[in-house]
Amino acid sequence: MSSPRPLYSDRLEAAMRFAAVAHRDQLRRSSDTPYFQHVAVVAAIVERAGFAEEVVIAGLLHDVVEDTPTTLDEVAQAFGTEVARLVGFCSEVKLDASGAKRPWIDRKADHLASLAEAPVEARAVVLADKLHNLTAIAHDLARGVDVWADFHADREQVLWYYDAILEACGGDDPRLARLVEACREVLGGLGA
């Protein structure tokens, strides 16, 4: 009989600290909640969905390349090439070659296209990210916060994108199906 997976590890602690430092000056959209809360929840969702520690670490780090100066090379150096590969699939390219911010629709279309080649583990992190984002939107809307004003697209475009992500990330893996179902439930409550 194999020994059970450790409840916690030094590698997971290092990833927690790495993510907390990388996101330390950021807040969640429409709130004063520190951004680290989001990546911690994504990691928890991935773990609850039954994925290995390496995927949980990718969940913690899924936004460091997209939203901080951290590079994929730095992620690979600190946590290995597989974690960096998963984080790469989770990251949009926000800037063009000249350093200007790319249009919202272009970023989303490119990200959707890249998910067609993403492994199950990366799609799980993306779905966990979307589940938490959708839940946060529903939470804020229930409290009277006008979250739609904080997006770079209108409500219909945002809801379209979430639906498209669910289509792109679904599959025959039961863990993905569970994540898609949870997202669809919250998305349905938003009127999508």
C-alpha positions in Angstrom: 0.0 0.0 0.0 1.4 3.4 -1.0 1.7 6.1 1.6 -0.9 8.9 1.4 -0.1 12.2 -0.2 1.5 14.6 2.4 -1.0 17.2 3.8 1.4 20.0 3.0 4.9 20.4 1.6 7.8 22.8 1.4 7.2 23.2 -2.3 3.5 24.2 -1.7 4.7 26.7 1.0 7.2 28.2 -1.5 4.5 28.6 -4.1 2.1 30.2 -1.6 4.8 32.7 -0.7 5.8 33.3 -4.3 2.2 34.1 -5.3 1.6 36.2 -2.2 4.6 38.4 -2.9 4.0 38.6 -6.6 0.4 39.8 -6.1 1.0 41.8 -2.9 0.1 45.2 -4.3 -3.0 44.0 -6.2 -6.7 44.0 -5.2 -9.6 42.0 -6.7 -11.9 43.8 -9.2 -14.7 45.7 -7.6 -13.4 45.2 -4.0 -10.7 45.9 -1.5 -9.9 42.2 -1.2 -6.2 41.3 -1.6 -5.7 39.6 -5.0 -3.9 36.6 -3.3 -7.4 35.5 -2.1 -8.3 34.6 -5.7 -5.2 32.4 -6.4 -5.6 30.7 -3.1 -9.2 29.8 -3.9 -8.3 28.6 -7.4 -5.7 26.3 -5.8 -8.2 25.0 -3.3 -10.8 24.3 -6.1 -8.2 22.4 -8.1 -7.2 20.4 -5.1 -10.9 19.6 -4.2 -11.4 18.6 -7.8 -8.8 15.9 -7.3 -5.7 17.2 -9.0 -2.1 16.6 -7.9 0.1 19.1 -6.0 1.8 20.3 -9.2 -1.6 21.4 -10.5 -2.4 23.1 -7.2 0.8 25.0 -7.5 -0.1 26.0 -11.0 -3.4 27.2 -9.6 -1.5 29.4 -7.1 0.7 30.8 -9.9 -1.8 31.0 -12.7 -1.9 34.8 -12.9 1.7 35.7 -12.0 2.8 35.8 -15.6 -0.3 37.6 -16.9 -0.7 40.1 -14.1 2.8 40.7 -12.7 6.3 41.3 -14.0 7.1 37.5 -13.4 8.2 35.5 -16.4 7.5 31.9 -17.3 11.3 31.3 -17.1 11.2 32.5 -13.4 8.2 30.1 -12.7 10.1 27.3 -14.4 13.3 28.0 -12.4 11.4 28.1 -9.1 8.8 25.3 -9.7 9.8 23.3 -12.7 9.0 23.2 -16.4 5.6 21.4 -16.0 4.2 24.0 -13.6 5.5 26.7 -16.0 3.9 24.9 -19.0 0.5 24.8 -17.1 0.8 28.5 -16.1 1.6 29.3 -19.8 -1.7 27.9 -20.9 -3.5 30.0 -18.3 -1.9 33.2 -19.3 -3.2 35.7 -21.8 -0.8 37.9 -23.8 -2.0 41.3 -22.7 0.6 43.4 -24.6 1.6 43.6 -28.2 5.2 43.7 -29.5 5.3 47.4 -28.9 4.2 47.2 -25.3 0.7 48.5 -25.9 -2.3 46.8 -24.4 -4.0 44.5 -26.9 -7.8 44.8 -27.5 -9.9 42.7 -25.1 -11.5 40.6 -27.8 -8.2 39.8 -29.4 -6.7 38.6 -26.1 -9.8 36.5 -25.4 -9.9 34.9 -28.9 -6.2 34.0 -28.7 -6.6 32.5 -25.2 -9.6 30.4 -26.4 -7.5 29.1 -29.3 -4.6 28.2 -27.1 -6.9 26.1 -24.8 -7.6 23.8 -27.7 -4.1 22.4 -27.2 -4.1 22.6 -23.4 -3.8 19.5 -21.3 -6.5 18.5 -18.8 -4.5 19.9 -15.9 -4.3 23.4 -17.4 -7.9 23.4 -18.4 -8.7 22.5 -14.8 -6.9 25.5 -13.5 -8.6 27.7 -16.1 -12.0 26.4 -15.0 -11.2 26.8 -11.3 -10.2 30.4 -12.2 -13.5 31.0 -14.0 -15.5 29.3 -11.2 -14.1 31.7 -8.6 -14.4 34.7 -10.9 -18.1 33.9 -11.6 -18.8 33.3 -7.9 -17.1 36.6 -7.0 -19.2 38.4 -9.6 -22.4 36.8 -8.2 -21.3 37.7 -4.7 -20.7 41.3 -5.6 -23.9 41.7 -7.6 -25.9 40.3 -4.7 -24.4 43.1 -2.6 -25.3 45.8 -5.1 -21.9 46.3 -6.6 -21.9 47.3 -10.3 -19.2 44.8 -11.4 -19.9 45.2 -15.1 -18.6 48.7 -15.1 -15.1 47.4 -14.1 -14.7 45.1 -17.1 -13.0 46.1 -20.4 -16.1 44.7 -22.3 -19.8 44.9 -21.8 -21.9 42.4 -19.8 -22.9 40.4 -22.9 -19.3 40.0 -24.1 -18.1 39.0 -20.7 -20.8 36.3 -20.4 -20.1 35.1 -23.9 -16.4 34.7 -23.0 -17.2 32.7 -19.9 -19.5 30.4 -21.9 -16.9 30.0 -24.6 -14.3 29.0 -22.0 -16.6 26.4 -20.6 -17.0 24.9 -24.1 -13.3 25.0 -24.8 -12.3 23.5 -21.5 -14.8 20.7 -21.1 -14.0 17.2 -22.0 -14.4 13.6 -21.0 -12.5 13.9 -17.8 -15.0 13.7 -14.9 -13.1 16.3 -12.9 -13.4 18.8 -15.8 -17.1 17.9 -16.2 -17.6 18.7 -12.5 -15.9 22.0 -12.8 -17.8 22.9 -16.0 -21.1 22.0 -14.3 -20.3 24.2 -11.2 -19.4 27.1 -13.5 -22.6 26.7 -15.6 -24.7 26.8 -12.4 -23.2 30.1 -11.3 -23.3 31.5 -14.9 -26.9 30.6 -15.2 -27.6 32.6 -12.1 -26.1 35.6 -13.8 -28.7 35.4 -16.6 -26.5 33.8 -19.2 
